[in-house]
Amino acid sequence: MPAWLKTSLKIIGALLLLIILILVGLSIYVSSHKEKVLTQLTQKLNENLNGKINVGSIETSFFTSFPDFALTLKNVSLKDKQWAQHHHTLLDAKSFDVVVNTAALLKGTISVEHIDINGASVDLYTDSTGYSNTSIFKKSSTKKDNKSKGSSSAELGKFSLKNVNFIIDDQKAKKLFSFAVSELRAKMDFPDSGWTANLHLNVLAKSMAFSTSHGSFIKDKVLGGDLAAGYNQKTGNINVTSSNFTIGGDDFGIIARFAVGKKPASFLFHITAPQLLWSHASQLVTPNISLKLNMFNMDSPIGVDAKIAGSFSGGGDPYLYITADVNHNRLTIPGSVIDDCSFKGVFNNTYAKGKENGDENSIIRLAHLTGTYNHIPFAIDTGSIINLIKPIAAGNFRANFPAADLNYLLAGVTKFNSGTAEMALRFNADIVNYRINKPIFAGHINLKNSDIVYVPRNLTFRNTSLSLDFTNNNLILNNIRLQSGKSIVLMQGRIDNFLNLYYNAPEKILVNWQINSPQLYLGEFLGFLNSKHSAAIVSVKAKQTNPANSGNVVKQLSVALNKAKATMHIRAANVHYFKFLATDATADLHFSKDGLQLNNVSLKHAGGSLKMDAALVQGNTQNHFTVNTTISKVNVREFFYAFDSFGLKDLTDQNLKGFLSAKANISGLVNNAGALVPGSVDGTMDINLQNGVLINYQPLISIGKFAFPFRNLHNISIPLLDAHFEIHNRMVTIHPFQITSSLINADVAGVYGLTNGTDITIDIPLRDPGKDSTITDAAERAKKRNKGIVVHLRAKDDGTGKVKIGRNRDKKLL
């Protein structure tokens, strides 16, 4: 070995031995003078504190950490001067281990190789006045000390925390952060720009409340993973990133920035989760948000991207900007489910600039929302919900689907068997108890080529088309085509103030219809009569489940249809009702839940015309009607045929010819099949018959066999007949009138019973009317009318319903 090498090794060995001796000596000195060193250390530290630090004991170790120097402080506590008032200890550590690099120490640099803190509590407390226990640290002098240029700088290599509770309790800013650190390991480097660190942690987040009034984010969730952190001296920012971080067992990517170089200090978190269950996501936010999120759910995981930013001072909510990407999921909403749901969603709690962050200033935006609701496929191009305190929803709704899909939504109201439905609506609605309430629409609904059954009225319409236009709160009904059996109806309608009345006062809804029909068969609409009982049941159910002001647009439909009124202005080329046929019919109809009213009815029938006003009030099995009508010169045979001879048995359409004019004011009952209820008709009738012929009228034939055996009893001409009748309780009161005919002249009065009770007096001059046919003077003809023998007859019910005709004993034979 060369001499210079031997000499060098001896010098190095000597230096190492010297260092070891110094460190050993230092260790021995500290160990043998613990109390003195501890006293000096605490006194020195307390000189720079507005409070007090206590260290229970101090120990050194050289050989366990050789060649570094280890120092262990036990039972360390740090309290500010006002601790007696607030009782928040800034630092309370059972064990505080520090390992210092010996080589760096000899160079004049404090290089901390490792710090281990075990069983500690860090409590940063600020009271409501703004006083903080961190004021224990005296502010450093702003004057620069030139002598300090040569002083050593401290560097930290590694540190670890075990079983450490870390709390930031800011009463003034209403913030509370509390973490239970099971394990935290970090390795640090100190480049010229600041420092960098790689960390591994396992932490329980007891509280992360940026506003204690709203509660904590990620409460009681375990945080774990690896992070990379760095501090830039120029910007004063701490940046943290992680690609394998977990919160509550779910994987997240995290990018965070803490701007500690500025006042007030601020933070920014950018958190991503490609696969996160909705129920797990709702557990990560504050209770005021999770309460709302828990009303909803998604079966499959969704992609979430969240930005959270705020200040470490002040009591407001942090800024939140959260986006979600949903694809073909199953979304559960209050009261229903949306299948195959996809959308891109954004939540932002700073909707209006200049206002504080929070629920009242929040907005949820939905873009390209598609799904299936109650078997109806739909799309919402853009939708939003603003103000989570008093939420308002708005959006553009589109749907195009088979009309039969509406059966799932409108069960009990309508049934669709074919056709297509298309909707394009802009809606705006309040949200009450997390449900859409009283939506207001603008746009249109089109239905084409559909067969529809209106369930409450048991009415069926074929090949139906309609267009509903919502504009300025009104409903315009266009291009409506209804076909029921052989009836074809073309309709235009309008409802003013529709959407307001629909929810708040459906009984005030009035539909104004303009109706045209080439042919109308009224019998095909008898379902209107037959369904009062079922409609009542629907109404009762509606009242039980849907009050009159229900905010649900679908459930309110049965209520509105049952209570709404309709006015119809009808023009029909042909109107059929059983045997009745009319042409050029016009009428004004007013429908309500109780029945209908007809005004200004005008039509042509049987060669004449008819004008009428009428009303129908519905009952359960029978329906009450009133009719005021004027009939002008109709063919009496056709007229009687059309109305089944008005229930008369002896006088029918087969017994009559001539032209009838009449005025009638009658009321009665029809059953749910549209037929007259026997004996229900009441009212008065005035009849004028011209050029009449009485054919095979059996009561007269029975009399004539004995009284006029040589006259034509089967075909009796009646040039003119005027009569007035009153109908009541199956009885027809015949006011006195004269019959002037080719067979006989007669004066008739009395009561005709439709079933029994007939009592009619008939005064018949036996003089042959044919002998007076040549007399043109009416007065002269009237004088000779009763010349000769006059037979007084009485047609009376025998008590069994059979009418017997005999001499009227109350009058003498002339």
NUFITI-453927 format. One line per 2 residues: their letters; for each residue x, y, z of C-alpha. Coordinates in steps of 0.5 Angstrom, whole numbers, plus 500, padded with zeros to 3 digits. Each point is the difference from the previous one (the first is absolute). Layout:
N
A> X/Y/Z | ...
END
This chain:
814
MP> 500/500/500 | 503/507/498
AW> 502/504/506 | 495/506/498
LK> 494/495/500 | 502/498/507
TS> 501/507/502 | 493/502/497
LK> 496/494/503 | 503/501/507
II> 498/507/499 | 493/498/498
GA> 499/495/505 | 502/505/505
LL> 495/505/498 | 495/495/500
LL> 502/498/507 | 500/507/502
II> 493/501/497 | 497/493/503
LI> 503/503/507 | 497/506/499
LV> 493/497/499 | 501/495/505
GL> 502/506/505 | 494/504/498
SI> 496/494/501 | 503/498/507
YV> 499/508/502 | 493/500/498
SS> 498/494/503 | 504/501/507
HK> 497/508/500 | 493/498/497
EK> 497/505/505 | 505/506/499
VL> 500/499/492 | 492/499/500
TQ> 499/506/505 | 505/504/495
LT> 496/498/494 | 493/501/502
QK> 503/507/503 | 503/502/493
LN> 494/497/496 | 495/504/505
EN> 504/507/498 | 497/500/493
LN> 493/498/503 | 494/503/502
GK> 498/494/505 | 504/494/502
IN> 503/494/498 | 501/494/504
VG> 504/494/499 | 499/494/505
SI> 507/497/498 | 506/500/495
ET> 504/494/498 | 506/499/495
SF> 502/495/496 | 506/499/496
FT> 501/493/498 | 493/498/498
SF> 500/505/495 | 508/501/498
PD> 503/503/497 | 494/505/501
FA> 498/503/507 | 493/499/503
LT> 496/504/505 | 494/498/503
LK> 495/504/504 | 494/497/504
NV> 494/503/502 | 501/507/496
SL> 494/505/501 | 499/507/497
KD> 495/505/503 | 499/507/499
KQ> 499/505/505 | 492/500/500
WA> 500/492/500 | 496/501/507
QH> 494/503/496 | 500/496/494
HH> 503/493/502 | 503/499/493
TL> 507/497/501 | 504/502/493
LD> 504/494/501 | 500/494/504
AK> 505/494/498 | 502/494/504
SF> 506/499/496 | 504/504/496
DV> 506/497/496 | 505/504/496
VV> 506/497/496 | 505/505/498
NT> 505/499/495 | 507/500/503
AA> 504/502/494 | 496/506/499
LL> 500/502/507 | 507/501/500
KG> 500/504/493 | 495/505/504
TI> 494/498/497 | 494/497/504
SV> 498/494/495 | 494/496/504
EH> 500/493/497 | 494/498/503
ID> 495/502/505 | 495/495/503
IN> 494/502/504 | 496/495/503
GA> 493/501/504 | 499/507/499
SV> 495/505/500 | 500/507/496
DL> 495/505/501 | 500/506/496
YT> 494/505/504 | 497/506/498
DS> 495/503/504 | 494/505/498
TG> 504/506/501 | 505/498/495
YS> 505/498/505 | 504/494/499
NT> 505/495/504 | 505/501/495
SI> 501/507/502 | 505/496/505
FK> 505/501/495 | 503/507/500
KS> 501/504/494 | 507/500/497
ST> 503/507/499 | 500/502/493
KK> 507/503/501 | 505/496/496
DN> 506/498/505 | 506/500/495
KS> 504/496/505 | 494/494/499
KG> 503/499/493 | 505/495/502
SS> 495/496/505 | 498/493/498
SA> 493/499/496 | 496/494/503
EL> 498/494/495 | 495/494/501
GK> 502/494/497 | 494/495/502
FS> 494/500/505 | 495/496/502
LK> 494/501/505 | 496/494/503
NV> 494/501/504 | 499/507/500
NF> 494/504/500 | 500/507/496
II> 495/505/501 | 499/507/497
DD> 494/503/504 | 498/507/497
QK> 494/503/504 | 500/506/497
AK> 501/498/493 | 495/494/502
KL> 505/495/497 | 502/493/503
FS> 505/495/498 | 501/494/504
FA> 505/494/497 | 502/494/504
VS> 507/498/497 | 501/493/501
EL> 506/500/496 | 504/505/495
RA> 507/499/497 | 503/505/496
KM> 507/501/497 | 502/507/498
DF> 505/504/496 | 502/507/500
PD> 502/503/493 | 502/507/499
SG> 492/502/498 | 497/497/507
WT> 499/493/502 | 497/493/497
AN> 497/495/504 | 497/493/499
LH> 495/498/505 | 496/493/501
LN> 494/501/505 | 495/497/504
VL> 495/505/503 | 493/500/503
AK> 496/506/498 | 496/502/506
SM> 498/507/497 | 502/504/494
AF> 495/506/501 | 501/506/496
ST> 493/502/503 | 498/497/507
SH> 493/502/499 | 500/495/494
GS> 504/495/502 | 506/496/498
FI> 502/497/493 | 503/493/500
KD> 498/499/508 | 503/494/503
KV> 503/498/494 | 507/496/499
LG> 505/504/496 | 506/496/497
GD> 505/499/495 | 506/504/497
LA> 501/507/499 | 505/504/497
AG> 501/507/503 | 504/506/498
YN> 501/508/503 | 502/505/495
QK> 503/506/504 | 499/505/494
TG> 493/499/500 | 498/498/507
NI> 496/494/497 | 500/493/503
NV> 498/495/494 | 498/493/502
TS> 498/494/495 | 498/493/500
SN> 498/495/495 | 498/494/505
FT> 497/504/506 | 494/496/503
IG> 494/504/504 | 495/495/504
GD> 503/494/496 | 499/503/493
DF> 505/502/495 | 502/508/499
GI> 505/504/496 | 502/506/504
IA> 503/507/498 | 500/505/505
RF> 503/507/501 | 501/504/507
AV> 502/507/499 | 503/501/507
GK> 504/506/497 | 495/505/499
KP> 495/502/506 | 495/498/501
AS> 502/493/498 | 496/496/495
FL> 499/493/497 | 498/496/494
FH> 498/493/499 | 499/496/494
IT> 498/494/501 | 498/494/495
AP> 496/494/500 | 499/496/494
QL> 496/494/503 | 496/503/507
LW> 493/497/502 | 495/506/501
SH> 499/497/507 | 507/501/502
AS> 501/507/497 | 494/502/504
QL> 504/498/506 | 506/505/498
VT> 496/506/500 | 497/504/506
PN> 493/498/503 | 497/506/497
IS> 502/497/493 | 499/493/502
LK> 493/501/502 | 498/502/493
LN> 505/495/497 | 497/494/504
MF> 493/501/497 | 503/498/493
NM> 504/494/498 | 504/496/495
DS> 501/493/499 | 507/500/497
PI> 506/504/501 | 501/507/497
GV> 506/504/498 | 501/506/504
DA> 504/506/500 | 500/505/505
KI> 503/507/502 | 500/503/507
AG> 503/507/501 | 500/504/506
SF> 504/504/506 | 502/498/506
SG> 497/506/503 | 493/503/500
GG> 494/496/501 | 497/499/493
DP> 499/493/496 | 506/498/496
YL> 499/501/492 | 497/493/497
YI> 500/498/493 | 499/493/499
TA> 498/496/494 | 497/493/499
DV> 500/496/493 | 495/495/500
NH> 499/495/495 | 494/495/500
NR> 498/500/507 | 494/499/504
LT> 498/506/504 | 495/500/505
IP> 497/506/502 | 494/502/505
GS> 494/496/498 | 503/497/494
VI> 506/497/496 | 503/502/493
DD> 503/494/496 | 506/500/496
CS> 502/507/502 | 506/504/497
FK> 502/507/501 | 506/505/502
GV> 498/504/506 | 504/506/504
FN> 499/502/507 | 502/507/501
NT> 499/504/507 | 501/507/497
YA> 495/501/495 | 499/507/500
KG> 507/504/501 | 500/505/506
KE> 496/495/504 | 503/496/506
NG> 501/492/498 | 495/496/503
DE> 493/496/499 | 496/507/498
NS> 505/501/495 | 501/493/497
II> 498/497/493 | 500/493/497
RL> 501/500/492 | 498/494/496
AH> 502/499/493 | 498/495/495
LT> 495/497/505 | 497/493/497
GT> 496/495/503 | 494/496/501
YN> 494/502/505 | 494/496/501
HI> 502/496/493 | 500/507/496
PF> 507/502/497 | 502/507/501
AI> 506/505/499 | 501/507/504
DT> 505/504/496 | 502/504/505
GS> 497/500/507 | 501/504/507
II> 498/500/507 | 502/507/504
NL> 500/502/507 | 500/493/504
IK> 496/504/506 | 494/502/495
PI> 502/496/494 | 497/502/493
AA> 501/495/495 | 500/501/492
GN> 502/497/494 | 499/498/493
FR> 496/493/499 | 499/496/494
AN> 497/493/499 | 498/496/494
FP> 497/493/501 | 494/496/499
AA> 493/503/503 | 499/493/503
DL> 506/501/505 | 495/506/503
NY> 496/494/503 | 505/499/506
LL> 500/508/501 | 492/501/500
AG> 497/494/502 | 493/501/502
VT> 499/506/496 | 502/498/493
KF> 502/494/496 | 504/500/494
NS> 500/495/495 | 504/502/494
GT> 503/507/497 | 506/504/502
AE> 501/505/505 | 505/506/499
MA> 502/505/505 | 504/506/500
LR> 499/505/506 | 504/505/504
FN> 498/499/508 | 501/504/506
AD> 498/497/507 | 501/501/507
IV> 503/494/504 | 496/498/506
NY> 502/494/505 | 505/498/494
RI> 495/500/495 | 498/504/494
NK> 494/504/502 | 495/504/495
PI> 505/500/494 | 498/506/495
FA> 501/498/493 | 501/503/493
GH> 500/496/494 | 496/495/497
IN> 498/493/500 | 497/496/494
LK> 497/493/499 | 498/497/494
NS> 496/494/497 | 498/497/507
DI> 495/496/503 | 498/503/507
VY> 495/498/505 | 498/505/505
VP> 499/496/506 | 496/504/505
RN> 495/501/494 | 501/493/497
LT> 500/504/493 | 504/497/494
FR> 503/504/495 | 504/497/494
NT> 505/503/495 | 501/506/505
SL> 505/506/499 | 501/506/504
SL> 505/506/501 | 501/504/507
DF> 503/506/500 | 502/503/507
TN> 502/508/499 | 499/506/505
NN> 497/495/505 | 494/498/495
LI> 499/494/497 | 498/500/492
LN> 497/493/498 | 501/500/492
NI> 499/495/494 | 496/495/505
RL> 497/494/496 | 495/495/504
QS> 497/494/497 | 495/496/504
GK> 496/495/496 | 498/503/494
SI> 500/507/503 | 506/505/498
VL> 501/506/504 | 505/506/498
MQ> 502/505/506 | 503/506/502
GR> 501/502/507 | 503/505/505
ID> 500/500/508 | 503/507/502
NF> 504/500/507 | 500/493/499
LN> 506/498/504 | 499/504/506
LY> 492/497/500 | 503/493/499
YN> 503/500/507 | 497/505/504
AP> 492/500/498 | 499/495/495
EK> 492/501/501 | 501/507/496
IL> 503/497/494 | 496/502/494
VN> 502/497/493 | 497/503/494
WQ> 499/496/494 | 499/501/493
IN> 497/493/497 | 498/498/493
SP> 498/493/498 | 498/497/494
QL> 496/495/503 | 498/499/508
YL> 497/494/503 | 498/503/507
GE> 498/492/502 | 508/499/500
FL> 501/505/505 | 495/497/505
GF> 506/498/504 | 500/507/503
LN> 494/498/503 | 502/493/503
SK> 506/502/504 | 497/504/505
HS> 501/495/505 | 507/498/498
AA> 502/507/499 | 498/501/507
IV> 504/495/502 | 506/503/497
SV> 499/506/503 | 500/497/507
KA> 506/497/499 | 503/507/497
KQ> 498/503/506 | 503/495/505
TN> 507/500/496 | 500/507/496
PA> 497/506/503 | 497/505/495
NS> 506/504/501 | 505/494/498
GN> 506/502/498 | 502/494/496
VV> 498/501/493 | 498/493/498
KQ> 496/498/506 | 496/507/500
LS> 498/498/493 | 494/496/503
VA> 498/505/504 | 500/506/495
LN> 496/495/495 | 495/499/505
KA> 499/507/502 | 501/504/494
KA> 495/503/496 | 499/501/492
TM> 496/504/495 | 499/497/493
HI> 498/504/494 | 498/494/496
RA> 499/500/492 | 498/493/497
AN> 497/499/493 | 496/493/503
VH> 498/498/507 | 498/493/502
YF> 497/498/506 | 497/493/500
KF> 494/501/494 | 501/508/501
LA> 503/503/494 | 502/508/499
TD> 504/504/495 | 503/507/501
AT> 500/499/507 | 503/506/504
AD> 501/500/508 | 503/503/506
LH> 502/495/505 | 503/501/507
FS> 502/494/504 | 502/499/507
KD> 501/495/505 | 493/499/502
GL> 497/500/492 | 499/504/494
QL> 496/506/498 | 498/502/493
NN> 498/507/497 | 499/502/493
VS> 498/494/497 | 498/500/493
LK> 499/494/495 | 496/498/494
HA> 496/494/501 | 494/496/497
GG> 499/506/495 | 500/505/505
SL> 504/503/505 | 501/500/508
KM> 503/505/505 | 502/498/507
DA> 503/501/506 | 501/494/505
AL> 504/498/506 | 502/493/503
VQ> 502/499/507 | 503/493/502
GN> 498/496/505 | 503/493/501
TQ> 495/496/496 | 495/505/498
NH> 502/507/497 | 495/506/500
FT> 498/504/494 | 497/506/498
VN> 498/502/493 | 497/507/498
TT> 499/499/492 | 496/503/494
IS> 498/495/494 | 498/503/494
KV> 497/496/494 | 503/493/501
NV> 497/494/497 | 496/497/506
RE> 501/493/498 | 508/501/500
FF> 500/504/506 | 496/495/504
YA> 504/494/497 | 507/504/502
FD> 497/500/507 | 497/494/501
SF> 493/503/500 | 502/503/507
GL> 498/494/504 | 493/500/497
KD> 497/493/499 | 493/502/496
LT> 503/506/496 | 506/498/496
DQ> 504/502/494 | 496/495/496
NL> 493/504/502 | 502/507/498
KG> 501/504/493 | 501/507/500
FL> 505/506/502 | 501/501/507
SA> 502/507/503 | 501/500/508
KA> 502/503/506 | 502/496/506
NI> 503/501/507 | 501/493/503
SG> 505/497/505 | 501/493/501
LV> 505/494/501 | 504/496/495
NN> 504/494/502 | 508/499/499
AG> 498/497/494 | 497/506/497
AL> 492/497/501 | 495/504/503
VP> 498/498/507 | 492/498/499
GS> 496/505/504 | 505/505/501
VD> 498/505/495 | 497/507/503
GT> 499/506/497 | 495/503/495
MD> 499/500/492 | 496/504/495
IN> 499/496/493 | 498/503/494
LQ> 498/495/494 | 499/502/493
NG> 498/495/495 | 499/494/504
VL> 498/493/499 | 498/496/506
IN> 501/492/497 | 497/494/504
YQ> 500/504/507 | 497/494/504
PL> 496/504/505 | 496/504/495
IS> 499/493/496 | 497/497/506
IG> 495/506/501 | 499/501/493
KF> 497/492/499 | 494/502/504
AF> 499/507/499 | 503/501/492
PF> 499/493/497 | 500/503/493
RN> 505/505/500 | 508/499/499
LH> 503/499/506 | 507/498/498
NI> 502/506/496 | 498/507/504
SI> 502/506/497 | 501/506/505
PL> 501/507/496 | 502/503/507
LD> 501/498/507 | 503/505/506
AH> 501/497/507 | 503/501/506
FE> 502/494/505 | 503/500/507
IH> 504/494/502 | 502/498/507
NR> 501/493/503 | 498/496/495
MV> 494/504/498 | 498/504/494
TI> 495/506/502 | 496/501/493
HP> 498/508/501 | 493/500/496
FQ> 501/500/492 | 496/499/494
IT> 502/495/495 | 497/501/493
SS> 501/495/495 | 497/496/494
LI> 497/495/505 | 497/504/506
NA> 500/506/504 | 502/499/507
DV> 502/504/506 | 505/497/504
AG> 502/501/507 | 503/496/506
VY> 506/496/503 | 503/494/496
GL> 504/496/504 | 506/497/497
TN> 499/493/505 | 493/501/503
GT> 496/506/502 | 497/502/494
DI> 494/504/500 | 498/504/494
TI> 494/503/498 | 498/500/492
DI> 494/504/497 | 498/498/493
PL> 495/503/496 | 497/495/496
RD> 499/504/494 | 504/498/494
PG> 506/506/499 | 500/498/493
KD> 493/504/499 | 504/506/503
ST> 506/500/495 | 497/504/495
IT> 499/506/505 | 505/505/499
DA> 498/505/506 | 503/498/506
AE> 495/503/505 | 494/496/496
RA> 504/494/500 | 501/500/508
KK> 493/501/501 | 498/494/496
RN> 506/496/504 | 495/498/506
KG> 493/499/496 | 497/494/501
IV> 501/495/505 | 507/500/504
VH> 502/494/503 | 504/501/507
LR> 505/494/501 | 505/499/506
AK> 506/496/499 | 502/497/507
DD> 505/496/503 | 496/494/503
GT> 506/499/506 | 504/495/496
GK> 503/504/495 | 495/499/495
VK> 496/506/497 | 493/499/499
IG> 495/505/496 | 493/501/502
RN> 495/505/500 | 502/506/504
RD> 494/500/505 | 502/507/503
KK> 497/503/493 | 494/499/497
LL> 499/498/493 | 498/506/495
END
